[in-house]
Amino acid sequence: MNAPSSAARAAQDSTVFRVIARIGYVVLGILHILIGVLAVSVATGGGGEADQGGALAQIQQTPFGVFLLWIIVLGLTALAIWQIAEAFLERDPDTKKKWGHRLKFLGTAVAYIAIAATALIYALGGQSDSSESSQTFSAKLLATPGGVFLLVLVGLGVAAIGIAFIVRGITKAFEKHLDLPAGDARKGIVTFGVVGYVAKGIAIGVTGILFVVAALTNDPESAGGLDAALHALAALPFGPIILWIVGAGLVTYGIFCFARARYAKM
């Protein structure tokens, strides 16, 4: 066994590490519940940013906020390392499929690390604006040769991730990564997973569309993160109703993450 695989196996054989990684799913659930609640607030005309930054800002303001933020950093970092370990330990005999799985695990790890890094900023007393960061990124990309094409690719890539979440929810593909109990408990957890994945996929998909719009209109301010995507949904006909549904779906995904912390195969 090579060095990366040996290190990955050692990490996964650690009971303490597995427990911390499961805590990562718990904090991921808390974040999605808060984002869902903030999305509903946007639907009703309330303030606040309905994204990871807005959720972390809410946590930062609680009495034990800094402590909770450090738990989020630790849990999500452990979860990211777990995903990287899964990538190195993937043994599918189909080489193309194996590398597809590895890219999926590594992409998920990058997402967890990004949230952990944002949580670290808040834990240290700072703040982060995801929409402003997205607009800055879009502006820099548009200023480069072929920037419009590149930003369209970014948008399509993000939208594809959103579609993948929707497909994963509809096909219940997430079940194979869970060791679920039998009976009504299983049905309930699977239902929460389907609703949650579809809702999250819609939100991510709209984020990707905003990048494409920013590229085609050459307007970086059209781009934005999750908060901008949810506000865009609110501006549609029947938008508040759609946003209510998406917000409730994100809360559902958060609850599913709690079940995932208990039943994920680790």
Backbone as CSV, one residue per row, in Angstrom:
resi,resn,N_x,N_y,N_z,CA_x,CA_y,CA_z,C_x,C_y,C_z
1,MET,0.853,-1.207,0.000,0.000,0.000,0.000,0.878,1.242,0.000
2,ASN,0.603,2.215,-0.895,1.443,3.400,-0.981,1.199,4.336,0.194
3,ALA,2.049,5.376,0.299,1.995,6.273,1.457,0.659,6.995,1.597
4,PRO,0.091,7.598,0.518,-1.204,8.268,0.670,-2.311,7.330,1.140
5,SER,-2.327,6.107,0.575,-3.350,5.138,0.969,-3.161,4.707,2.415
6,SER,-1.897,4.550,2.841,-1.617,4.162,4.228,-2.077,5.247,5.192
7,ALA,-1.801,6.503,4.844,-2.231,7.621,5.690,-3.747,7.706,5.744
8,ALA,-4.395,7.486,4.598,-5.865,7.522,4.543,-6.459,6.425,5.404
9,ARG,-5.899,5.220,5.294,-6.397,4.108,6.099,-6.204,4.364,7.582
10,ALA,-5.047,4.935,7.953,-4.777,5.227,9.360,-5.785,6.224,9.909
11,ALA,-6.123,7.221,9.102,-7.102,8.230,9.545,-8.464,7.596,9.750
12,GLN,-8.887,6.748,8.821,-10.210,6.147,8.906,-10.302,5.089,10.001
13,ASP,-9.149,4.535,10.422,-9.156,3.544,11.490,-9.191,4.185,12.879
14,SER,-9.066,5.499,12.926,-9.073,6.215,14.208,-10.505,6.464,14.673
15,THR,-10.862,5.930,15.837,-12.209,6.129,16.382,-12.469,7.592,16.671
16,VAL,-11.475,8.266,17.255,-11.626,9.685,17.590,-11.881,10.499,16.326
17,PHE,-11.128,10.178,15.274,-11.278,10.909,14.020,-12.668,10.690,13.430
18,ARG,-13.173,9.451,13.500,-14.511,9.166,12.981,-15.573,9.952,13.735
19,VAL,-15.413,10.048,15.052,-16.373,10.799,15.865,-16.367,12.276,15.466
20,ILE,-15.176,12.841,15.288,-15.077,14.254,14.903,-15.693,14.469,13.522
21,ALA,-15.461,13.510,12.611,-16.040,13.621,11.265,-17.562,13.577,11.330
22,ARG,-18.117,12.745,12.201,-19.574,12.694,12.360,-20.096,14.017,12.932
23,ILE,-19.325,14.624,13.806,-19.692,15.950,14.315,-19.751,16.948,13.158
24,GLY,-18.884,16.733,12.153,-18.908,17.585,10.966,-20.257,17.558,10.281
25,TYR,-20.887,16.383,10.206,-22.221,16.288,9.615,-23.249,17.030,10.468
26,VAL,-23.067,16.978,11.792,-23.996,17.680,12.690,-23.930,19.190,12.447
27,VAL,-22.705,19.737,12.415,-22.578,21.184,12.221,-23.021,21.582,10.814
28,LEU,-22.821,20.680,9.844,-23.317,20.947,8.496,-24.842,21.046,8.511
29,GLY,-25.462,20.195,9.307,-26.916,20.249,9.453,-27.379,21.548,10.085
30,ILE,-26.671,21.984,11.122,-27.024,23.245,11.785,-26.941,24.412,10.803
31,LEU,-25.875,24.432,10.005,-25.700,25.518,9.033,-26.833,25.542,8.009
32,HIS,-27.224,24.376,7.521,-28.296,24.332,6.517,-29.646,24.728,7.118
33,ILE,-29.868,24.363,8.361,-31.114,24.780,9.012,-31.156,26.301,9.138
34,LEU,-30.043,26.888,9.551,-29.987,28.346,9.683,-30.154,29.028,8.321
35,ILE,-29.514,28.481,7.290,-29.654,29.058,5.945,-31.098,28.959,5.478
36,GLY,-31.737,27.816,5.752,-33.143,27.646,5.390,-34.039,28.649,6.083
37,VAL,-33.783,28.869,7.367,-34.568,29.852,8.131,-34.349,31.253,7.565
38,LEU,-33.097,31.581,7.224,-32.804,32.887,6.640,-33.462,33.038,5.270
39,ALA,-33.548,31.935,4.509,-34.219,31.972,3.208,-35.694,32.296,3.378
40,VAL,-36.316,31.700,4.373,-37.721,32.002,4.665,-37.857,33.468,5.073
41,SER,-36.860,33.976,5.811,-36.871,35.392,6.199,-36.818,36.297,4.969
42,VAL,-35.998,35.907,3.985,-35.930,36.669,2.729,-37.285,36.647,2.027
43,ALA,-37.942,35.494,2.057,-39.254,35.347,1.410,-40.298,36.253,2.042
44,THR,-40.153,36.523,3.326,-41.119,37.363,4.039,-40.661,38.823,4.126
45,GLY,-39.560,39.132,3.397,-39.094,40.519,3.374,-38.135,40.874,4.474
46,GLY,-37.644,39.872,5.200,-36.707,40.130,6.291,-35.300,40.361,5.788
47,GLY,-34.404,40.703,6.689,-33.015,40.955,6.333,-32.143,39.743,6.573
48,GLY,-30.823,39.974,6.519,-29.878,38.896,6.736,-29.473,38.229,5.445
49,GLU,-28.261,37.679,5.433,-27.769,36.985,4.257,-28.086,35.503,4.383
50,ALA,-28.790,34.957,3.394,-29.204,33.554,3.431,-28.133,32.685,2.783
51,ASP,-26.966,32.618,3.421,-25.890,31.761,2.946,-25.035,31.346,4.136
52,GLN,-23.900,30.693,3.854,-23.054,30.239,4.954,-22.590,31.390,5.819
53,GLY,-22.244,32.520,5.174,-21.802,33.679,5.932,-22.880,34.194,6.862
54,GLY,-24.119,34.266,6.361,-25.224,34.728,7.197,-25.469,33.786,8.360
55,ALA,-25.399,32.470,8.096,-25.603,31.489,9.166,-24.496,31.588,10.205
56,LEU,-23.255,31.735,9.752,-22.128,31.835,10.677,-22.183,33.135,11.475
57,ALA,-22.676,34.209,10.846,-22.836,35.478,11.559,-23.852,35.327,12.688
58,GLN,-24.926,34.573,12.434,-25.924,34.317,13.474,-25.301,33.551,14.639
59,ILE,-24.496,32.556,14.314,-23.825,31.777,15.362,-22.843,32.643,16.136
60,GLN,-22.129,33.509,15.426,-21.132,34.381,16.051,-21.752,35.272,17.130
61,GLN,-23.017,35.623,16.959,-23.683,36.539,17.882,-24.264,35.857,19.120
62,THR,-24.238,34.520,19.160,-24.764,33.806,20.320,-23.743,33.833,21.459
63,PRO,-24.188,33.575,22.700,-23.269,33.634,23.850,-22.048,32.722,23.715
64,PHE,-22.228,31.543,23.157,-21.112,30.615,22.999,-20.699,30.504,21.531
65,GLY,-20.915,31.610,20.803,-20.703,31.601,19.366,-19.301,31.234,18.934
66,VAL,-18.289,31.825,19.578,-16.906,31.570,19.185,-16.557,30.093,19.388
67,PHE,-17.008,29.540,20.517,-16.760,28.120,20.791,-17.416,27.246,19.715
68,LEU,-18.658,27.564,19.363,-19.375,26.795,18.353,-18.703,26.913,16.985
69,LEU,-18.181,28.100,16.682,-17.502,28.303,15.410,-16.237,27.442,15.319
70,TRP,-15.518,27.329,16.417,-14.327,26.473,16.417,-14.712,25.011,16.259
71,ILE,-15.848,24.614,16.836,-16.342,23.246,16.641,-16.660,23.010,15.172
72,ILE,-17.259,24.022,14.528,-17.572,23.924,13.102,-16.292,23.771,12.284
73,VAL,-15.284,24.583,12.606,-14.000,24.493,11.901,-13.414,23.091,12.050
74,LEU,-13.395,22.586,13.284,-12.811,21.273,13.552,-13.598,20.161,12.854
75,GLY,-14.932,20.194,12.998,-15.774,19.149,12.430,-15.704,19.097,10.920
76,LEU,-15.793,20.251,10.272,-15.783,20.276,8.801,-14.395,19.959,8.242
77,THR,-13.353,20.355,8.965,-12.004,19.992,8.533,-11.819,18.479,8.589
78,ALA,-12.294,17.871,9.678,-12.217,16.411,9.800,-13.035,15.733,8.708
79,LEU,-14.198,16.292,8.409,-15.055,15.722,7.359,-14.381,15.842,5.996
80,ALA,-13.691,16.956,5.759,-12.961,17.141,4.498,-11.833,16.120,4.377
81,ILE,-11.110,15.915,5.468,-10.021,14.937,5.450,-10.581,13.540,5.202
82,TRP,-11.753,13.262,5.773,-12.388,11.962,5.550,-12.706,11.759,4.070
83,GLN,-13.226,12.810,3.428,-13.544,12.726,1.999,-12.281,12.486,1.174
84,ILE,-11.189,13.148,1.545,-9.917,12.954,0.842,-9.437,11.519,1.026
85,ALA,-9.590,11.000,2.246,-9.213,9.607,2.515,-10.036,8.661,1.652
86,GLU,-11.332,8.933,1.520,-12.196,8.103,0.680,-11.716,8.117,-0.770
87,ALA,-11.236,9.270,-1.225,-10.742,9.375,-2.597,-9.525,8.477,-2.803
88,PHE,-8.608,8.452,-1.838,-7.406,7.649,-1.970,-7.676,6.156,-1.807
89,LEU,-8.746,5.812,-1.059,-9.036,4.412,-0.794,-10.033,3.816,-1.781
90,GLU,-10.497,4.619,-2.759,-11.450,4.117,-3.758,-10.790,2.998,-4.571
91,ARG,-11.416,1.816,-4.580,-10.816,0.652,-5.243,-11.678,0.125,-6.389
92,ASP,-12.462,0.939,-6.994,-13.307,0.482,-8.099,-12.428,-0.002,-9.257
93,PRO,-12.651,-1.227,-9.777,-11.807,-1.749,-10.857,-11.933,-0.962,-12.161
94,ASP,-13.057,-0.284,-12.342,-13.259,0.550,-13.528,-12.489,1.855,-13.331
95,THR,-11.397,2.024,-14.076,-10.517,3.187,-13.872,-11.242,4.504,-14.051
96,LYS,-12.076,4.616,-15.115,-12.800,5.866,-15.353,-13.755,6.162,-14.212
97,LYS,-14.469,5.123,-13.768,-15.413,5.301,-12.666,-14.673,5.647,-11.382
98,LYS,-13.510,5.001,-11.181,-12.720,5.253,-9.986,-12.319,6.719,-9.908
99,TRP,-11.833,7.255,-11.021,-11.409,8.655,-11.010,-12.603,9.600,-10.908
100,GLY,-13.757,9.181,-11.427,-14.959,9.982,-11.237,-15.329,10.081,-9.775
101,HIS,-15.241,8.947,-9.059,-15.531,8.940,-7.628,-14.514,9.795,-6.872
102,ARG,-13.257,9.678,-7.272,-12.220,10.447,-6.586,-12.456,11.948,-6.732
103,LEU,-12.807,12.368,-7.945,-13.081,13.785,-8.160,-14.275,14.247,-7.337
104,LYS,-15.289,13.371,-7.206,-16.459,13.718,-6.399,-16.064,13.913,-4.935
105,PHE,-15.282,12.977,-4.408,-14.855,13.088,-3.015,-13.984,14.325,-2.795
106,LEU,-13.053,14.570,-3.733,-12.160,15.714,-3.588,-12.926,17.032,-3.714
107,GLY,-13.911,17.071,-4.626,-14.733,18.270,-4.764,-15.527,18.565,-3.506
108,THR,-16.075,17.498,-2.896,-16.805,17.666,-1.638,-15.874,18.160,-0.544
109,ALA,-14.649,17.625,-0.519,-13.668,18.051,0.482,-13.357,19.542,0.350
110,VAL,-13.207,20.000,-0.902,-12.929,21.425,-1.147,-14.077,22.285,-0.619
111,ALA,-15.320,21.833,-0.838,-16.486,22.586,-0.359,-16.481,22.678,1.161
112,TYR,-16.173,21.563,1.836,-16.140,21.565,3.303,-15.017,22.459,3.825
113,ILE,-13.863,22.410,3.154,-12.740,23.254,3.568,-13.080,24.723,3.410
114,ALA,-13.796,25.062,2.322,-14.183,26.458,2.092,-15.099,26.960,3.209
115,ILE,-16.071,26.134,3.617,-16.966,26.533,4.708,-16.192,26.629,6.015
116,ALA,-15.279,25.671,6.248,-14.469,25.696,7.471,-13.609,26.958,7.517
117,ALA,-13.063,27.359,6.358,-12.238,28.565,6.301,-13.068,29.807,6.623
118,THR,-14.301,29.828,6.104,-15.199,30.956,6.418,-15.532,30.971,7.898
119,ALA,-15.784,29.789,8.473,-16.072,29.699,9.907,-14.881,30.181,10.718
120,LEU,-13.665,29.876,10.241,-12.455,30.319,10.930,-12.371,31.839,10.962
121,ILE,-12.737,32.474,9.842,-12.737,33.944,9.777,-13.660,34.519,10.860
122,TYR,-14.861,33.931,10.990,-15.813,34.405,11.994,-15.338,34.075,13.405
123,ALA,-14.699,32.928,13.580,-14.191,32.549,14.898,-13.119,33.518,15.387
124,LEU,-12.383,34.081,14.424,-11.318,35.031,14.755,-11.838,36.472,14.829
125,GLY,-13.172,36.623,14.720,-13.773,37.943,14.869,-14.027,38.689,13.591
126,GLY,-13.741,38.075,12.443,-13.949,38.749,11.167,-15.314,38.459,10.580
127,GLN,-15.514,38.877,9.344,-16.760,38.633,8.617,-16.428,38.355,7.158
128,SER,-17.381,37.771,6.449,-17.179,37.426,5.045,-18.453,37.693,4.273
129,ASP,-18.325,38.223,3.066,-19.467,38.494,2.195,-19.313,37.643,0.940
130,SER,-20.071,36.538,0.858,-19.919,35.614,-0.266,-20.339,36.256,-1.584
131,SER,-21.379,37.081,-1.564,-21.837,37.723,-2.802,-20.766,38.680,-3.332
132,GLU,-20.163,39.447,-2.418,-19.106,40.384,-2.830,-17.900,39.620,-3.369
133,SER,-17.566,38.486,-2.718,-16.445,37.672,-3.179,-16.717,37.116,-4.572
134,SER,-17.958,36.680,-4.803,-18.327,36.146,-6.113,-18.248,37.225,-7.174
135,GLN,-18.679,38.442,-6.832,-18.637,39.542,-7.790,-17.196,39.941,-8.106
136,THR,-16.332,39.934,-7.062,-14.923,40.254,-7.272,-14.271,39.206,-8.165
137,PHE,-14.566,37.937,-7.881,-14.041,36.840,-8.694,-14.503,36.985,-10.139
138,SER,-15.784,37.282,-10.332,-16.335,37.430,-11.681,-15.685,38.586,-12.421
139,ALA,-15.488,39.704,-11.717,-14.880,40.876,-12.338,-13.452,40.575,-12.790
140,LYS,-12.687,39.893,-11.949,-11.301,39.560,-12.307,-11.266,38.593,-13.485
141,LEU,-12.188,37.639,-13.479,-12.211,36.657,-14.564,-12.618,37.309,-15.878
142,LEU,-13.610,38.216,-15.828,-14.057,38.904,-17.039,-12.962,39.800,-17.612
143,ALA,-12.049,40.256,-16.763,-10.983,41.152,-17.216,-9.855,40.403,-17.918
144,THR,-9.867,39.081,-17.840,-8.822,38.283,-18.484,-9.218,37.940,-19.919
145,PRO,-8.243,37.611,-20.765,-8.584,37.167,-22.136,-9.457,35.905,-22.083
146,GLY,-10.542,35.937,-22.827,-11.452,34.798,-22.801,-12.250,34.704,-21.521
147,GLY,-12.315,35.809,-20.783,-12.974,35.806,-19.486,-14.450,35.451,-19.538
148,VAL,-15.141,35.930,-20.586,-16.574,35.633,-20.714,-16.781,34.126,-20.846
149,PHE,-15.976,33.511,-21.714,-16.072,32.064,-21.916,-15.780,31.309,-20.624
150,LEU,-14.731,31.741,-19.909,-14.342,31.066,-18.670,-15.430,31.196,-17.605
151,LEU,-16.040,32.390,-17.515,-17.073,32.589,-16.506,-18.329,31.783,-16.846
152,VAL,-18.621,31.643,-18.138,-19.735,30.784,-18.545,-19.460,29.346,-18.113
153,LEU,-18.208,28.900,-18.303,-17.838,27.547,-17.887,-18.005,27.375,-16.378
154,VAL,-17.593,28.380,-15.620,-17.756,28.324,-14.162,-19.235,28.204,-13.810
155,GLY,-20.052,29.053,-14.446,-21.482,29.030,-14.173,-22.110,27.692,-14.523
156,LEU,-21.732,27.161,-15.682,-22.274,25.866,-16.093,-21.808,24.754,-15.154
157,GLY,-20.565,24.878,-14.667,-20.053,23.887,-13.724,-20.826,23.899,-12.418
158,VAL,-21.089,25.110,-11.904,-21.864,25.235,-10.663,-23.282,24.738,-10.868
159,ALA,-23.886,25.102,-12.013,-25.239,24.638,-12.321,-25.280,23.115,-12.425
160,ALA,-24.216,22.524,-12.991,-24.148,21.062,-13.104,-24.113,20.414,-11.726
161,ILE,-23.420,21.049,-10.801,-23.396,20.526,-9.422,-24.801,20.560,-8.833
162,GLY,-25.520,21.659,-9.102,-26.898,21.752,-8.630,-27.765,20.651,-9.214
163,ILE,-27.617,20.408,-10.515,-28.385,19.334,-11.167,-28.020,17.986,-10.567
164,ALA,-26.726,17.800,-10.270,-26.275,16.538,-9.673,-26.943,16.314,-8.317
165,PHE,-27.094,17.382,-7.536,-27.786,17.266,-6.248,-29.237,16.844,-6.462
166,ILE,-29.884,17.465,-7.444,-31.290,17.132,-7.720,-31.418,15.669,-8.140
167,VAL,-30.548,15.246,-9.060,-30.587,13.853,-9.528,-30.289,12.897,-8.376
168,ARG,-29.316,13.256,-7.559,-28.949,12.421,-6.407,-30.124,12.261,-5.456
169,GLY,-30.903,13.344,-5.317,-32.072,13.267,-4.451,-33.180,12.434,-5.057
170,ILE,-33.504,12.693,-6.315,-34.610,11.987,-6.978,-34.332,10.484,-7.087
171,THR,-33.074,10.132,-7.393,-32.726,8.715,-7.559,-32.381,8.028,-6.233
172,LYS,-32.341,8.835,-5.148,-31.992,8.306,-3.825,-30.604,7.662,-3.805
173,ALA,-29.695,8.216,-4.603,-28.349,7.656,-4.709,-27.580,7.742,-3.398
174,PHE,-27.991,8.652,-2.520,-27.303,8.824,-1.244,-27.480,7.633,-0.304
175,GLU,-28.479,6.798,-0.578,-28.768,5.671,0.309,-27.595,4.710,0.439
176,LYS,-26.832,4.537,-0.641,-25.751,3.549,-0.614,-24.618,3.953,0.327
177,HIS,-24.602,5.216,0.737,-23.565,5.679,1.659,-24.052,5.683,3.114
178,LEU,-25.258,5.160,3.335,-25.843,5.154,4.670,-26.163,3.729,5.110
179,ASP,-26.008,3.475,6.381,-26.389,2.183,6.958,-27.675,2.413,7.751
180,LEU,-28.797,2.455,7.029,-30.065,2.897,7.602,-30.798,1.778,8.342
181,PRO,-31.591,2.151,9.354,-32.426,1.163,10.037,-33.603,0.774,9.138
182,ALA,-34.304,-0.261,9.523,-35.450,-0.707,8.728,-36.720,0.016,9.154
183,GLY,-37.782,-0.172,8.370,-39.102,0.323,8.758,-39.320,1.792,8.491
184,ASP,-40.192,2.392,9.314,-40.597,3.791,9.120,-39.437,4.766,9.276
185,ALA,-38.477,4.436,10.142,-37.328,5.321,10.338,-36.556,5.481,9.034
186,ARG,-36.371,4.377,8.330,-35.671,4.416,7.043,-36.443,5.272,6.042
187,LYS,-37.745,5.049,5.940,-38.567,5.805,4.999,-38.506,7.300,5.301
188,GLY,-38.555,7.647,6.582,-38.509,9.049,6.971,-37.190,9.702,6.605
189,ILE,-36.078,9.010,6.891,-34.754,9.563,6.595,-34.570,9.724,5.093
190,VAL,-34.996,8.729,4.316,-34.873,8.794,2.858,-35.711,9.949,2.303
191,THR,-36.909,10.138,2.834,-37.766,11.245,2.380,-37.108,12.585,2.661
192,PHE,-36.533,12.726,3.850,-35.829,13.965,4.189,-34.651,14.172,3.243
193,GLY,-33.958,13.091,2.900,-32.830,13.201,1.989,-33.251,13.642,0.602
194,VAL,-34.328,13.059,0.080,-34.829,13.419,-1.256,-35.195,14.900,-1.304
195,VAL,-36.007,15.345,-0.351,-36.450,16.747,-0.316,-35.258,17.686,-0.146
196,GLY,-34.356,17.332,0.761,-33.209,18.184,1.040,-32.269,18.316,-0.136
197,TYR,-31.955,17.201,-0.783,-31.043,17.244,-1.927,-31.636,18.055,-3.080
198,VAL,-32.919,17.883,-3.350,-33.554,18.623,-4.440,-33.546,20.120,-4.146
199,ALA,-33.883,20.498,-2.910,-33.909,21.916,-2.541,-32.522,22.538,-2.645
200,LYS,-31.521,21.825,-2.147,-30.157,22.355,-2.223,-29.708,22.449,-3.671
201,GLY,-30.090,21.463,-4.481,-29.734,21.487,-5.893,-30.315,22.687,-6.613
202,ILE,-31.549,23.031,-6.291,-32.187,24.207,-6.906,-31.406,25.472,-6.559
203,ALA,-31.062,25.623,-5.281,-30.339,26.818,-4.833,-28.975,26.918,-5.509
204,ILE,-28.246,25.803,-5.582,-26.930,25.813,-6.222,-27.069,26.065,-7.723
205,GLY,-28.076,25.462,-8.342,-28.295,25.645,-9.774,-28.546,27.095,-10.141
206,VAL,-29.344,27.789,-9.340,-29.614,29.207,-9.594,-28.335,30.024,-9.442
207,THR,-27.483,29.648,-8.487,-26.197,30.328,-8.317,-25.371,30.223,-9.599
208,GLY,-25.352,29.036,-10.194,-24.627,28.853,-11.449,-25.201,29.689,-12.569
209,ILE,-26.505,29.765,-12.644,-27.161,30.568,-13.684,-26.769,32.042,-13.559
210,LEU,-26.629,32.528,-12.312,-26.243,33.923,-12.096,-24.848,34.202,-12.641
211,PHE,-23.940,33.229,-12.525,-22.606,33.405,-13.108,-22.693,33.501,-14.633
212,VAL,-23.528,32.671,-15.235,-23.694,32.706,-16.686,-24.277,34.052,-17.119
213,VAL,-25.276,34.538,-16.395,-25.875,35.847,-16.696,-24.829,36.944,-16.594
214,ALA,-23.991,36.880,-15.546,-22.937,37.886,-15.370,-21.976,37.875,-16.556
215,ALA,-21.678,36.681,-17.077,-20.763,36.578,-18.218,-21.400,37.136,-19.486
216,LEU,-22.637,36.738,-19.761,-23.289,37.131,-21.012,-23.646,38.613,-21.041
217,THR,-23.864,39.211,-19.873,-24.178,40.637,-19.805,-22.948,41.483,-19.485
218,ASN,-21.809,40.786,-19.280,-20.559,41.460,-18.894,-20.761,42.342,-17.659
219,ASP,-21.542,41.825,-16.717,-21.881,42.578,-15.505,-21.553,41.720,-14.277
220,PRO,-20.364,41.911,-13.673,-19.967,41.092,-12.521,-20.948,41.178,-11.352
221,GLU,-21.653,42.318,-11.243,-22.578,42.476,-10.125,-23.788,41.552,-10.232
222,SER,-24.001,40.972,-11.418,-25.098,40.016,-11.566,-24.781,38.692,-10.892
223,ALA,-23.478,38.435,-10.718,-23.062,37.191,-10.077,-23.218,37.317,-8.569
224,GLY,-23.292,36.199,-7.905,-23.412,36.211,-6.454,-23.397,34.799,-5.921
225,GLY,-23.348,34.698,-4.621,-23.352,33.396,-3.987,-24.762,32.893,-3.751
226,LEU,-24.893,32.044,-2.747,-26.175,31.442,-2.426,-27.219,32.495,-2.055
227,ASP,-26.799,33.516,-1.313,-27.733,34.569,-0.907,-28.323,35.269,-2.131
228,ALA,-27.460,35.589,-3.110,-27.942,36.237,-4.334,-28.892,35.315,-5.100
229,ALA,-28.591,34.024,-5.098,-29.449,33.061,-5.787,-30.833,33.013,-5.155
230,LEU,-30.888,33.017,-3.842,-32.172,32.958,-3.149,-32.965,34.254,-3.348
231,HIS,-32.262,35.393,-3.368,-32.955,36.661,-3.659,-33.481,36.667,-5.095
232,ALA,-32.735,36.028,-6.015,-33.198,35.937,-7.394,-34.469,35.099,-7.481
233,LEU,-34.529,34.038,-6.695,-35.742,33.226,-6.653,-36.915,34.040,-6.115
234,ALA,-36.645,34.865,-5.112,-37.704,35.673,-4.500,-38.282,36.682,-5.491
235,ALA,-37.466,37.093,-6.479,-37.916,38.096,-7.451,-38.762,37.494,-8.566
236,LEU,-38.846,36.173,-8.644,-39.632,35.518,-9.690,-41.124,35.605,-9.383
237,PRO,-41.979,35.409,-10.409,-43.415,35.278,-10.129,-43.629,34.122,-9.144
238,PHE,-44.424,34.353,-8.150,-44.622,33.381,-7.070,-43.311,33.085,-6.341
239,GLY,-42.339,34.016,-6.476,-41.025,33.833,-5.871,-41.041,33.554,-4.377
240,PRO,-41.787,34.362,-3.581,-41.812,34.090,-2.138,-42.275,32.681,-1.800
241,ILE,-43.247,32.180,-2.567,-43.724,30.803,-2.320,-42.621,29.805,-2.656
242,ILE,-41.945,30.039,-3.798,-40.844,29.157,-4.200,-39.748,29.185,-3.146
243,LEU,-39.447,30.391,-2.656,-38.382,30.535,-1.669,-38.758,29.883,-0.341
244,TRP,-40.023,29.972,0.028,-40.512,29.264,1.209,-40.236,27.770,1.067
245,ILE,-40.547,27.230,-0.106,-40.364,25.796,-0.344,-38.882,25.426,-0.297
246,VAL,-38.048,26.246,-0.960,-36.609,25.981,-0.958,-36.048,26.109,0.458
247,GLY,-36.475,27.142,1.188,-36.017,27.324,2.566,-36.388,26.138,3.442
248,ALA,-37.631,25.680,3.300,-38.072,24.508,4.065,-37.269,23.279,3.655
249,GLY,-36.954,23.201,2.346,-36.147,22.080,1.864,-34.747,22.091,2.434
250,LEU,-34.157,23.277,2.573,-32.817,23.380,3.151,-32.831,23.006,4.632
251,VAL,-33.890,23.377,5.324,-34.046,22.951,6.716,-34.141,21.430,6.772
252,THR,-34.905,20.860,5.837,-35.050,19.409,5.756,-33.698,18.745,5.497
253,TYR,-32.898,19.347,4.611,-31.565,18.810,4.344,-30.714,18.860,5.617
254,GLY,-30.860,19.928,6.377,-30.122,20.040,7.640,-30.484,18.919,8.595
255,ILE,-31.780,18.627,8.692,-32.224,17.534,9.560,-31.693,16.202,9.039
256,PHE,-31.676,16.054,7.713,-31.117,14.841,7.107,-29.647,14.676,7.493
257,CYS,-28.905,15.792,7.570,-27.491,15.733,7.955,-27.323,15.168,9.365
258,PHE,-28.290,15.442,10.256,-28.235,14.868,11.592,-28.327,13.338,11.513
259,ALA,-29.256,12.858,10.665,-29.385,11.409,10.470,-28.121,10.857,9.814
260,ARG,-27.556,11.636,8.922,-26.328,11.218,8.238,-25.179,11.070,9.228
261,ALA,-25.146,11.952,10.220,-24.101,11.858,11.243,-24.183,10.534,11.983
262,ARG,-25.395,10.046,12.173,-25.605,8.773,12.889,-25.412,7.553,11.989
263,TYR,-25.877,7.631,10.744,-25.940,6.423,9.921,-24.968,6.396,8.742
264,ALA,-24.148,7.417,8.566,-23.179,7.406,7.464,-22.202,6.240,7.638
265,LYS,-21.885,5.592,6.522,-20.925,4.485,6.575,-19.521,5.063,6.707
266,MET,-18.899,4.781,7.832,-17.549,5.313,8.100,-16.640,4.195,8.619
